[in-house]
Amino acid sequence: MLAGVLCACGEDKPGGDTGGDSSQTTRPQVTAPSRPKKTEPEKTTPAPTAPQATTPSASQPDGQLTQRFTYEELTLYMPEEFGDMTQQAGLGIYDFVVGNDDAAICAARNDGVGYSYLDYAKLVASATDNSGQVTDHGGYATFSYQASGFGMDFQYTVGIFPSGDQMWIVQAYCQTKNVEQWDAALQAILASVEIDAGKTPDQPDQQMRAYTYEEITVQVPAELKEDAATIAGTGFSFCLSSNSIVVVGLCEDVSSLGKDLTVEEYVDLMIQVNGLNATLEEHNGRTVFVYTAEVGSVEFTYMGCSYKVGDEVWTVQAYTHSTAYDKYRDTLIEIVTSAKFE
């Protein structure tokens, strides 16, 4: 099973190719499992509301930011020439992208449970190459970094804005050669961002769906998507992920461990081999194991359950940030104890 995890803060980490992939910072990534051995003989994103020109209000920043743009609870002001670019540049990563050929704004949300906006900004910045100092603006924080993509160099300014249990990651960017022309306007756009707490969506109950891989079917949150890239080369059979929860499955032939091996014995071996400080709990008539692992400065909590099917053992694990564990605990239990086999 899992010997550990790697979290390069990829989904919160803005990328350089498309204006930043802000989804990766909080999503943990898995490494190859250490398997027991016999010791003796062995994310439809809703479309944003169309930008509309308005008369600047008193709170609107100075300059040419005369177009008001609203997406759900977030509002900002931007240049008149900016338009919706989500279909061209979003690639399913961002909630919205607006801009033109010279500069753009892209934004996405991540789970921010347990973090202040300032600490969250420091976390994202720490995972970004060449990032500058995080600046607290009183209610939101920013930092800048540079990255290259498509043969061009880009300058990004990232704003972190709290919204209930989530964080909006708003990136304003242009080509580095055009920073002098665009920097003031991009900074003003970030300064104009407002979050309407009255529109902040409540955390809905997790809507579950059945996911089938070969002979195993598990119930998972509907928002989870197949994520084969995350487990490439690890030995896991499947992976589904979102910004909040990751689910992985591993099938192992245990015939070499003896035909009378029980699930309980397998779990004990797995915990020993991986050196896990795990606790065992009873849920829905099954025994699950729970443990935590720290990656960098971020701690994750894992829950798993094993099933013996003939000469094979399937283990399903679901995990999330430890700061969000209480929030998602019941969902993790439902996931790992739901496995059915054909």
Residue frames relative to the residue before (quaternion, step in Angstrom):
aa qw qx qy qz dx dy dz
M 1.0000 0.0000 0.0000 0.0000 0.00 0.00 0.00
L 0.7938 -0.3262 0.2074 0.4696 3.50 -1.26 -0.30
A 0.2488 -0.7340 0.6124 0.1559 3.50 -0.89 0.96
G 0.7664 -0.1977 0.1533 0.5917 3.57 1.19 -0.45
V 0.3341 -0.7153 0.5624 0.2459 3.55 -1.26 -0.18
L 0.2733 -0.7111 0.6151 0.2031 3.50 -1.33 0.33
C 0.0046 -0.7827 0.6224 0.0088 3.59 -0.89 0.87
A 0.1191 -0.8085 0.5748 0.0421 3.55 -0.24 1.28
C 0.4259 -0.6885 0.4524 0.3740 3.52 1.32 0.28
G 0.1139 0.8465 -0.5057 0.1211 3.47 1.01 0.87
E 0.7608 0.3748 -0.2883 0.4446 3.73 0.61 -0.95
D 0.6589 0.4216 -0.3666 0.5037 3.59 0.96 -0.22
K 0.5912 0.6036 -0.3650 0.3910 3.53 1.20 -0.44
P 0.3425 -0.7349 0.5374 0.2320 3.60 -0.54 1.05
G 0.2938 -0.7641 0.5485 0.1702 3.53 -0.95 0.87
G 0.5148 -0.6760 0.4377 0.2940 3.53 -1.21 0.25
D 0.6063 0.6207 -0.3631 0.3396 3.56 1.12 -0.46
T 0.8303 0.1601 -0.0480 0.5317 3.56 0.78 -0.95
G 0.7055 -0.4237 0.2793 0.4947 3.53 1.11 0.47
G 0.7141 -0.4676 0.2625 0.4500 3.55 1.18 0.27
D 0.1831 -0.7483 0.6274 0.1136 3.52 -0.91 0.94
S 0.1053 -0.8506 0.5138 0.0373 3.54 -0.02 1.24
S 0.5278 0.6494 -0.4195 0.3517 3.57 1.17 0.17
Q 0.6775 0.5839 -0.2960 0.3353 3.55 1.04 -0.63
T 0.5190 0.6883 -0.4308 0.2671 3.58 0.98 -0.48
T 0.7933 0.3234 -0.1945 0.4777 3.56 0.83 -0.75
R 0.5865 0.5904 -0.3916 0.3926 3.57 1.14 -0.14
P 0.3371 -0.7486 0.5294 0.2139 3.62 -0.63 1.05
Q 0.2350 -0.7461 0.6019 0.1608 3.53 -1.18 0.48
V 0.3909 -0.7531 0.4900 0.1996 3.55 -1.07 0.74
T 0.2734 -0.7314 0.5961 0.1872 3.53 -1.25 0.43
A 0.7148 -0.4509 0.3057 0.4385 3.53 -1.28 0.22
P 0.4390 -0.7067 0.4877 0.2645 3.61 -0.91 0.87
S 0.3313 -0.6711 0.6143 0.2499 3.51 -1.29 0.47
R 0.2343 -0.8208 0.5097 0.1076 3.56 -0.46 1.19
P 0.5646 -0.5823 0.4509 0.3726 3.59 -1.12 0.58
K 0.0690 -0.7820 0.6180 0.0422 3.56 -1.06 0.75
K 0.5416 -0.6273 0.4495 0.3333 3.49 -1.08 0.72
T 0.2730 -0.8051 0.5086 0.1367 3.57 -0.57 1.12
E 0.7478 0.2427 -0.1357 0.6029 3.51 1.14 -0.56
P 0.6657 -0.2620 -0.2437 0.6548 3.25 -0.41 1.24
E 0.8316 -0.2005 0.0167 0.5176 3.79 1.12 0.66
K 0.4207 -0.5775 0.6986 0.0379 25.43 -33.82 -7.40
T 0.0993 0.6514 -0.7233 -0.2064 7.24 -1.77 2.37
T 0.3530 -0.7601 0.5073 0.2006 2.96 -0.03 1.42
P 0.4436 -0.6847 0.4937 0.3012 3.59 -0.74 0.97
A 0.5052 -0.6539 0.4693 0.3114 3.53 -1.00 0.82
P 0.4805 -0.6639 0.4800 0.3130 3.59 -0.98 0.78
T 0.5687 -0.5624 0.4546 0.3919 3.53 -1.18 0.45
A 0.5652 -0.6242 0.4160 0.3433 3.53 -0.96 0.81
P 0.5058 -0.6427 0.4703 0.3315 3.59 -0.92 0.86
Q 0.0770 -0.7955 0.6008 0.0199 3.53 -1.03 0.81
A 0.4363 -0.6786 0.5244 0.2725 3.53 -0.96 0.84
T 0.0057 -0.7983 0.6017 -0.0253 3.55 -0.96 0.87
T 0.5537 -0.5566 0.4837 0.3869 3.50 -1.30 0.16
P 0.4927 -0.6766 0.4419 0.3228 3.62 -0.70 0.99
S 0.3270 -0.7314 0.5646 0.1987 3.55 -1.05 0.83
A 0.7079 -0.4538 0.3162 0.4392 3.55 -1.26 0.14
S 0.7026 0.4647 -0.2707 0.4659 3.56 1.09 -0.69
Q 0.5093 0.6572 -0.4162 0.3682 3.57 1.28 -0.17
P 0.5173 -0.6622 0.4329 0.3263 3.60 -0.91 0.81
D 0.5888 -0.5637 0.4436 0.3726 3.53 -1.23 0.47
G 0.6113 0.5610 -0.4098 0.3789 3.57 -1.21 0.38
Q 0.7002 -0.4940 0.3501 0.3784 3.52 -1.32 -0.37
L 0.4028 0.7048 -0.4877 0.3211 3.59 1.12 0.58
T 0.1341 0.8489 -0.4913 0.1416 3.55 0.40 1.25
Q 0.6375 0.5127 -0.3311 0.4702 3.60 1.24 0.01
R 0.2457 -0.7764 0.5678 0.1202 3.56 -0.71 1.11
F 0.0679 -0.7987 0.5978 -0.0051 3.55 -0.84 1.03
T 0.0454 -0.8040 0.5928 -0.0082 3.58 -0.88 0.97
Y 0.0214 0.7509 -0.6598 0.0183 3.52 -1.04 0.90
E 0.8079 -0.1506 0.0372 0.5685 3.54 -0.42 1.28
E 0.8378 -0.1912 0.1131 0.4987 3.64 -0.69 -0.99
L 0.6318 0.5456 -0.3242 0.4450 3.59 1.30 -0.13
T 0.0339 -0.7764 0.6294 -0.0036 3.55 -1.01 0.92
L 0.0710 0.7727 -0.6300 0.0315 3.56 -1.11 0.74
Y 0.3612 -0.6897 0.5758 0.2497 3.54 -1.37 0.19
M 0.0207 -0.8120 0.5815 -0.0452 3.55 -0.99 0.84
P 0.6762 -0.4883 0.3449 0.4306 3.61 -1.24 0.24
E 0.6349 -0.5662 0.3851 0.3578 3.53 -1.16 0.68
E 0.7001 0.4978 -0.2813 0.4277 3.57 1.02 -0.77
F 0.5181 0.6288 -0.4317 0.3872 3.61 1.21 -0.10
G 0.0364 -0.7938 0.6070 0.0098 3.54 -1.10 0.75
D 0.6749 -0.4836 0.3628 0.4230 3.57 -1.32 0.11
M 0.0370 -0.8052 0.5916 -0.0181 3.58 -0.77 1.09
T 0.3077 0.8062 -0.4744 0.1742 3.57 1.26 0.14
Q 0.6838 0.4933 -0.2959 0.4489 3.58 0.88 -0.89
Q 0.6906 0.4777 -0.2811 0.4646 3.57 1.02 -0.79
A 0.8333 0.2431 -0.0810 0.4899 3.58 0.85 -0.95
G 0.5688 0.6612 -0.3788 0.3095 3.59 1.15 -0.45
L 0.0826 -0.8488 0.5163 0.0783 3.55 1.02 -0.82
G 0.6485 -0.5398 0.3149 0.4346 3.58 1.16 0.53
I 0.5504 0.6332 -0.3866 0.3830 3.58 1.26 -0.03
Y 0.7939 0.3222 -0.1315 0.4986 3.54 0.90 -0.98
D 0.5255 -0.5871 0.5027 0.3557 3.54 -1.27 0.38
F 0.7837 -0.1341 0.0656 0.6029 3.58 1.06 -0.67
V 0.0995 -0.7370 0.6625 0.0895 3.52 -1.37 0.43
V 0.0268 0.7769 -0.6280 0.0361 3.58 -0.85 0.98
G 0.3569 0.7357 -0.5242 0.2380 3.56 -1.06 0.67
N 0.3434 -0.6823 0.5784 0.2865 3.53 -1.27 -0.56
D 0.7664 -0.3702 0.2390 0.4673 3.59 -1.22 -0.30
D 0.7008 0.4902 -0.2627 0.4467 3.60 1.20 -0.40
A 0.8025 -0.0232 0.0735 0.5917 3.59 1.02 -0.78
A 0.0499 -0.8107 0.5833 0.0054 3.56 -1.21 0.42
I 0.2632 -0.7061 0.6335 0.1754 3.49 -1.44 0.28
C 0.0214 0.7786 -0.6271 0.0033 3.59 -0.88 0.91
A 0.0612 -0.8194 0.5697 -0.0145 3.57 -1.04 0.69
A 0.0396 0.7631 -0.6442 0.0334 3.52 -1.24 0.64
R 0.3542 -0.7290 0.5473 0.2088 3.54 -1.27 0.40
N 0.0896 -0.7581 0.6431 0.0613 3.50 -1.25 0.63
D 0.5998 -0.5312 0.4484 0.3962 3.52 -1.30 0.34
G 0.0940 -0.8268 0.5541 0.0233 3.58 -0.76 1.03
V 0.2711 0.7958 -0.5073 0.1894 3.57 1.24 0.32
G 0.8218 0.2532 -0.1978 0.4706 3.55 -0.89 0.97
Y 0.6973 0.4358 -0.2670 0.5026 3.58 1.26 -0.14
S 0.3564 -0.6298 0.6279 0.2864 3.52 -1.27 0.49
Y 0.6371 -0.5329 0.3667 0.4192 3.59 -1.16 0.43
L 0.6452 0.5306 -0.3279 0.4412 3.59 1.05 -0.73
D 0.6634 0.4835 -0.3042 0.4833 3.59 0.93 -0.86
Y 0.6376 0.5255 -0.3295 0.4569 3.56 1.01 -0.77
A 0.6352 0.5242 -0.3245 0.4653 3.58 1.00 -0.82
K 0.6477 0.5089 -0.3188 0.4690 3.58 0.99 -0.80
L 0.6227 0.5361 -0.3352 0.4609 3.58 1.06 -0.75
V 0.6772 0.4814 -0.2959 0.4712 3.58 0.86 -0.95
A 0.6640 0.5157 -0.3061 0.4465 3.57 0.90 -0.93
S 0.6468 0.5418 -0.3239 0.4279 3.58 1.00 -0.81
A 0.6995 0.4454 -0.2580 0.4957 3.56 1.21 -0.52
T 0.6340 0.5229 -0.3148 0.4749 3.57 1.30 0.04
D 0.4371 -0.6994 0.4982 0.2676 3.57 -0.78 0.99
N 0.8615 0.1361 -0.1036 0.4781 3.55 -1.14 0.71
S 0.3424 0.7494 -0.5089 0.2492 3.59 1.05 0.62
G 0.4119 -0.7004 0.5295 0.2437 3.51 -1.18 0.67
Q 0.7445 -0.3963 0.2952 0.4489 3.53 -1.33 -0.12
V 0.4349 -0.6715 0.5340 0.2734 3.56 -1.11 0.74
T 0.1626 -0.7949 0.5821 0.0539 3.56 -0.86 1.04
D 0.2805 -0.7528 0.5767 0.1485 3.58 -0.83 1.02
H 0.1601 -0.8087 0.5632 0.0559 3.56 -0.66 1.16
G 0.5407 -0.6203 0.4089 0.3947 3.59 1.23 0.18
G 0.8047 0.1001 -0.1074 0.5752 3.57 0.26 1.28
Y 0.7747 -0.0319 -0.0113 0.6314 3.55 1.24 -0.39
A 0.2498 -0.7670 0.5752 0.1358 3.57 -1.26 0.36
T 0.1436 -0.7931 0.5873 0.0740 3.56 -1.17 0.58
F 0.0420 0.7437 -0.6660 -0.0409 3.51 -1.37 0.27
S 0.3078 -0.7509 0.5585 0.1717 3.58 -1.23 0.41
Y 0.0483 0.7755 -0.6294 0.0084 3.53 -1.24 0.45
Q 0.3240 -0.7234 0.5735 0.2070 3.55 -1.31 0.26
A 0.0366 0.7815 -0.6215 0.0414 3.54 -1.16 0.68
S 0.3335 -0.7430 0.5501 0.1847 3.54 -1.26 0.42
G 0.1715 0.7703 -0.6031 0.1160 3.54 -1.20 0.62
F 0.8235 0.1508 -0.1450 0.5274 3.57 -1.08 0.74
G 0.6686 -0.5253 0.3000 0.4325 3.56 1.08 0.71
M 0.6708 0.4558 -0.2966 0.5044 3.60 1.26 0.28
D 0.3720 -0.6973 0.5660 0.2345 3.54 -1.28 0.44
F 0.1317 -0.8125 0.5670 0.0312 3.57 -0.91 0.97
Q 0.2496 -0.7180 0.6298 0.1600 3.51 -1.26 0.61
Y 0.1022 -0.8018 0.5885 0.0185 3.58 -0.76 1.10
T 0.0770 -0.7228 0.6802 0.0948 3.52 -1.23 0.63
V 0.1653 -0.8174 0.5508 0.0352 3.55 -0.62 1.18
G 0.1267 -0.7791 0.6110 0.0606 3.55 -0.94 0.95
I 0.1778 -0.7680 0.6087 0.0896 3.58 -0.97 0.91
F 0.0246 -0.8199 0.5685 -0.0627 3.56 -0.58 1.22
P 0.3460 -0.7531 0.5166 0.2153 3.64 -0.66 1.02
S 0.0350 0.7748 -0.6295 0.0466 3.55 -1.11 0.79
G 0.7914 -0.1855 0.0875 0.5758 3.56 0.04 1.28
D 0.7954 -0.2251 0.2069 0.5234 3.56 -0.80 -1.06
Q 0.6648 0.4919 -0.2965 0.4777 3.58 1.26 0.07
M 0.2706 -0.7152 0.6126 0.1997 3.51 -1.39 0.20
W 0.2913 -0.7077 0.6159 0.1872 3.53 -0.99 0.89
I 0.1306 -0.7533 0.6412 0.0654 3.56 -0.92 0.97
V 0.0242 -0.8162 0.5744 -0.0584 3.55 -0.29 1.32
Q 0.0938 -0.8114 0.5767 0.0154 3.56 -0.66 1.13
A 0.1219 -0.7562 0.6408 0.0513 3.55 -0.95 0.99
Y 0.1053 0.8367 -0.5248 0.1162 3.59 -0.65 1.02
C 0.0088 -0.7537 0.6571 0.0058 3.50 -1.37 0.46
Q 0.6415 -0.4811 0.3908 0.4520 3.56 -1.24 0.07
T 0.6026 -0.5953 0.3926 0.3582 3.56 -1.03 0.81
K 0.6470 0.5361 -0.3251 0.4339 3.60 0.97 -0.77
N 0.7265 0.4086 -0.2379 0.4986 3.60 1.24 -0.40
V 0.3118 0.7883 -0.4886 0.2065 3.61 1.25 0.23
E 0.6464 0.5342 -0.3363 0.4285 3.59 0.87 -0.88
Q 0.6779 0.4926 -0.2812 0.4677 3.57 1.03 -0.79
W 0.8184 0.3303 -0.1250 0.4532 3.59 0.89 -0.99
D 0.5012 0.7066 -0.4249 0.2625 3.60 1.09 -0.54
A 0.6790 0.4943 -0.3099 0.4456 3.62 0.79 -0.95
A 0.6661 0.4997 -0.3089 0.4595 3.59 0.96 -0.85
L 0.6683 0.4984 -0.3108 0.4564 3.60 0.93 -0.83
Q 0.6238 0.5200 -0.3319 0.4800 3.57 1.06 -0.73
A 0.6567 0.5140 -0.3060 0.4593 3.59 1.01 -0.84
I 0.6067 0.5446 -0.3564 0.4564 3.58 1.08 -0.71
L 0.6673 0.4861 -0.3050 0.4747 3.59 0.88 -0.89
A 0.6490 0.5204 -0.3172 0.4554 3.59 1.02 -0.77
S 0.6714 0.5121 -0.2967 0.4460 3.58 1.17 -0.53
V 0.4841 0.6871 -0.4356 0.3223 3.61 1.24 -0.27
E 0.0079 -0.7719 0.6356 -0.0155 3.53 -1.00 0.93
I 0.2130 -0.7548 0.6092 0.1174 3.56 -1.09 0.78
D 0.2546 -0.7691 0.5711 0.1321 3.56 -0.67 1.11
A 0.3379 -0.7799 0.4916 0.1894 3.56 -0.23 1.30
G 0.6173 0.5680 -0.3449 0.4211 3.58 1.12 -0.62
K 0.7082 0.4293 -0.2523 0.5004 3.58 1.22 -0.45
T 0.4436 0.6992 -0.4616 0.3182 3.57 1.26 -0.15
P 0.3874 -0.7484 0.4804 0.2430 3.61 -0.54 1.09
D 0.4779 -0.6353 0.5198 0.3128 3.54 -1.07 0.75
Q 0.5420 -0.5888 0.4722 0.3697 3.55 -1.17 0.49
P 0.2893 -0.7852 0.5183 0.1764 3.60 -0.43 1.15
D 0.5946 -0.5114 0.4546 0.4223 3.54 -1.27 0.30
Q 0.5315 -0.6353 0.4495 0.3344 3.55 -1.01 0.77
Q 0.2511 -0.7404 0.6069 0.1428 3.55 -0.80 1.05
M 0.2161 -0.8169 0.5284 0.0823 3.56 -0.61 1.16
R 0.0700 -0.7654 0.6377 0.0511 3.53 -1.28 0.50
A 0.5019 -0.6386 0.4879 0.3197 3.55 -1.23 0.41
Y 0.0793 -0.7715 0.6304 0.0349 3.55 -0.98 0.91
T 0.1152 -0.8109 0.5732 0.0239 3.57 -0.78 1.05
Y 0.0143 0.7520 -0.6586 0.0245 3.53 -1.01 0.95
E 0.8061 -0.1168 0.0094 0.5801 3.54 -0.47 1.27
E 0.8359 -0.2124 0.1270 0.4900 3.63 -0.69 -0.98
I 0.6561 0.5163 -0.3141 0.4520 3.60 1.24 -0.15
T 0.0741 -0.7653 0.6384 0.0360 3.56 -1.11 0.80
V 0.0136 -0.7925 0.6093 -0.0203 3.57 -0.86 1.00
Q 0.4302 -0.6594 0.5518 0.2749 3.52 -1.27 0.51
V 0.0213 0.8027 -0.5922 0.0671 3.58 -0.75 1.09
P 0.6194 -0.5154 0.4119 0.4254 3.62 -1.18 0.37
A 0.5665 -0.6449 0.4010 0.3199 3.56 -0.94 0.93
E 0.6413 0.5590 -0.3280 0.4107 3.59 1.10 -0.63
L 0.5649 0.6178 -0.3946 0.3788 3.62 1.16 -0.40
K 0.1650 -0.7825 0.5969 0.0647 3.55 -1.04 0.87
E 0.5919 -0.5556 0.4376 0.3865 3.55 -1.18 0.54
D 0.0512 -0.8110 0.5808 -0.0477 3.55 -0.89 0.99
A 0.0502 -0.8453 0.5319 -0.0043 3.56 0.52 1.20
A 0.6058 0.5908 -0.3613 0.3917 3.59 1.06 -0.72
T 0.6247 0.5702 -0.3408 0.4104 3.58 1.03 -0.77
I 0.7903 0.3143 -0.1619 0.5005 3.61 0.98 -0.74
A 0.3023 0.7667 -0.5178 0.2295 3.59 1.22 0.26
G 0.8409 0.1676 -0.1451 0.4937 3.56 -0.78 1.05
T 0.5828 0.6160 -0.3720 0.3775 3.60 1.22 0.03
G 0.5078 -0.6449 0.4369 0.3679 3.60 1.09 -0.53
F 0.5229 0.6160 -0.4297 0.4030 3.58 1.22 -0.15
S 0.5063 -0.6790 0.4526 0.2789 3.55 -1.12 0.68
F 0.8028 -0.0727 0.0638 0.5884 3.60 0.92 -0.82
C 0.0855 -0.7662 0.6348 0.0515 3.51 -1.31 0.40
L 0.0245 -0.7499 0.6610 0.0150 3.53 -1.10 0.84
S 0.0031 0.8406 -0.5393 0.0507 3.57 -0.84 0.86
S 0.0537 -0.7153 0.6927 0.0743 3.46 -1.45 0.36
N 0.6984 -0.4382 0.3287 0.4607 3.57 -1.24 -0.17
S 0.7330 0.4446 -0.2201 0.4655 3.58 1.21 -0.46
I 0.8154 0.1118 0.0081 0.5679 3.56 0.93 -0.95
V 0.1035 -0.7535 0.6450 0.0750 3.56 -1.16 0.70
V 0.1106 -0.7744 0.6212 0.0465 3.57 -1.04 0.85
V 0.0054 -0.7913 0.6112 -0.0132 3.58 -0.88 0.96
G 0.1590 -0.7790 0.6001 0.0876 3.53 -1.18 0.63
L 0.0735 -0.7904 0.6081 0.0127 3.56 -1.05 0.81
C 0.1218 -0.7718 0.6213 0.0584 3.56 -0.91 0.98
E 0.0100 -0.8175 0.5746 -0.0378 3.58 -0.80 1.03
D 0.3927 -0.6810 0.5720 0.2344 3.51 -1.04 0.89
V 0.0845 -0.8309 0.5499 0.0031 3.58 -0.55 1.18
S 0.2965 0.7904 -0.4982 0.1977 3.57 1.22 0.32
S 0.6402 0.5384 -0.3292 0.4382 3.60 1.11 -0.65
L 0.6446 0.5250 -0.3186 0.4554 3.58 1.25 -0.30
G 0.6525 -0.5107 0.3130 0.4642 3.55 1.27 0.01
K 0.5050 -0.6932 0.4282 0.2847 3.56 -0.87 0.98
D 0.6882 0.4803 -0.2827 0.4645 3.58 1.18 -0.47
L 0.3584 0.7425 -0.4938 0.2765 3.60 1.27 0.16
T 0.2522 -0.7660 0.5735 0.1438 3.58 -0.85 0.97
V 0.6522 -0.4938 0.3928 0.4202 3.55 -1.29 0.30
E 0.6379 0.5393 -0.3287 0.4406 3.56 0.97 -0.84
E 0.6589 0.4962 -0.3057 0.4756 3.57 0.98 -0.82
Y 0.6268 0.5357 -0.3335 0.4570 3.58 1.03 -0.79
V 0.6615 0.5051 -0.3088 0.4604 3.59 0.88 -0.93
D 0.6304 0.5257 -0.3336 0.4636 3.59 0.98 -0.82
L 0.6580 0.5023 -0.3048 0.4710 3.59 0.94 -0.89
M 0.6527 0.5289 -0.3115 0.4441 3.56 0.91 -0.94
I 0.6560 0.5056 -0.3073 0.4686 3.58 0.96 -0.88
Q 0.6638 0.5041 -0.3027 0.4622 3.59 0.96 -0.87
V 0.6729 0.5156 -0.3014 0.4365 3.58 0.82 -1.02
N 0.7503 0.3886 -0.2056 0.4938 3.57 0.98 -0.85
G 0.4044 -0.7431 0.4585 0.2722 3.57 1.27 -0.04
L 0.3121 0.7812 -0.4859 0.2371 3.56 1.06 0.74
N 0.3056 -0.7046 0.6083 0.2005 3.55 -1.06 0.78
A 0.1549 0.8402 -0.4923 0.1663 3.52 0.62 1.23
T 0.2461 -0.7222 0.6238 0.1695 3.52 -1.29 0.53
L 0.3352 -0.7318 0.5594 0.1980 3.55 -1.17 0.62
E 0.0466 -0.7898 0.6115 -0.0130 3.54 -1.01 0.94
E 0.3457 -0.7187 0.5641 0.2140 3.56 -1.22 0.52
H 0.1334 0.7803 -0.5987 0.1221 3.58 -0.73 1.09
N 0.8569 0.0136 -0.0310 0.5143 3.56 -0.97 0.91
G 0.7087 -0.4881 0.2588 0.4387 3.54 1.00 0.85
R 0.6873 0.4258 -0.2847 0.5151 3.59 1.23 0.22
T 0.4280 -0.6698 0.5414 0.2739 3.56 -1.26 0.48
V 0.0634 -0.7891 0.6108 0.0167 3.57 -0.80 1.01
F 0.2785 -0.7360 0.5869 0.1904 3.55 -1.21 0.51
V 0.1308 -0.7900 0.5985 0.0254 3.57 -1.06 0.85
Y 0.1482 0.7800 -0.5989 0.1051 3.57 -0.93 0.88
T 0.3173 -0.7252 0.5749 0.2073 3.54 -1.30 0.26
A 0.0488 -0.7665 0.6391 0.0406 3.55 -1.26 0.50
E 0.2717 -0.7686 0.5618 0.1406 3.55 -0.95 0.91
V 0.0806 -0.7738 0.6281 0.0168 3.53 -0.92 0.98
G 0.7865 -0.0227 -0.0328 0.6162 3.55 -0.33 1.21
S 0.7539 -0.3165 0.2614 0.5130 3.55 -0.67 -1.11
V 0.6200 0.5461 -0.3251 0.4601 3.58 1.31 0.16
E 0.1998 -0.7872 0.5759 0.0929 3.57 -0.87 0.98
F 0.1544 -0.7794 0.6042 0.0608 3.55 -1.02 0.90
T 0.2324 -0.7514 0.6003 0.1449 3.56 -1.16 0.63
Y 0.1769 -0.8016 0.5703 0.0282 3.53 -0.84 1.13
M 0.0525 -0.7541 0.6531 0.0457 3.52 -1.19 0.68
G 0.0217 0.8211 -0.5685 0.0469 3.56 -0.90 0.93
C 0.0946 -0.7690 0.6301 0.0506 3.52 -1.30 0.44
S 0.2195 -0.7935 0.5593 0.0967 3.58 -0.92 0.95
Y 0.1279 -0.7757 0.6171 0.0339 3.54 -1.21 0.74
K 0.2350 -0.7665 0.5790 0.1484 3.59 -0.86 0.92
V 0.0004 -0.7785 0.6253 -0.0544 3.54 -0.86 1.11
G 0.8048 -0.1141 0.0343 0.5815 3.58 -0.14 1.25
D 0.7915 -0.2389 0.2163 0.5192 3.56 -0.76 -1.10
E 0.6482 0.5093 -0.3114 0.4728 3.59 1.27 0.18
V 0.1721 -0.7343 0.6403 0.1456 3.52 -1.31 0.43
W 0.1896 -0.7473 0.6294 0.0970 3.53 -0.89 1.04
T 0.0522 -0.7734 0.6309 0.0323 3.58 -0.97 0.88
V 0.1400 -0.7768 0.6124 0.0443 3.53 -0.82 1.09
Q 0.0292 -0.7942 0.6069 -0.0004 3.57 -0.83 1.00
A 0.0694 -0.7581 0.6471 0.0420 3.53 -1.15 0.73
Y 0.0438 0.8284 -0.5556 0.0558 3.56 -0.90 0.82
T 0.0970 -0.7743 0.6253 0.0076 3.50 -1.33 0.53
H 0.6638 -0.4464 0.3768 0.4670 3.58 -1.26 0.00
S 0.5487 -0.6344 0.4270 0.3380 3.57 -0.94 0.84
T 0.6148 0.5548 -0.3508 0.4372 3.59 1.10 -0.63
A 0.7328 0.3849 -0.2222 0.5152 3.59 1.20 -0.49
Y 0.3766 0.7736 -0.4600 0.2194 3.59 1.28 -0.02
D 0.6542 0.5151 -0.3298 0.4449 3.60 0.83 -0.90
K 0.6459 0.5365 -0.3106 0.4456 3.55 1.05 -0.79
Y 0.8034 0.3042 -0.1306 0.4950 3.59 0.91 -0.93
R 0.3573 0.7809 -0.4688 0.2069 3.60 1.27 -0.06
D 0.6825 0.4847 -0.3062 0.4534 3.61 0.79 -0.96
T 0.6352 0.5222 -0.3307 0.4631 3.58 1.07 -0.71
L 0.6381 0.5188 -0.3292 0.4639 3.60 0.98 -0.80
I 0.6278 0.5302 -0.3330 0.4625 3.58 1.00 -0.83
E 0.6650 0.5084 -0.3094 0.4512 3.57 0.87 -0.95
I 0.6431 0.5353 -0.3251 0.4408 3.58 0.97 -0.85
V 0.7800 0.4086 -0.2237 0.4179 3.57 0.50 -1.20
T 0.7141 0.4302 -0.2639 0.4851 3.61 1.15 -0.49
S 0.5816 0.6432 -0.3443 0.3599 3.59 1.28 0.01
A 0.4340 0.7532 -0.4360 0.2327 3.60 1.23 -0.23
K 0.0403 -0.7642 0.6437 -0.0052 3.54 -1.03 0.96
F 0.2082 -0.7964 0.5605 0.0910 3.58 -1.11 0.65
E 0.5003 -0.6524 0.4866 0.2953 3.52 -1.10 0.77
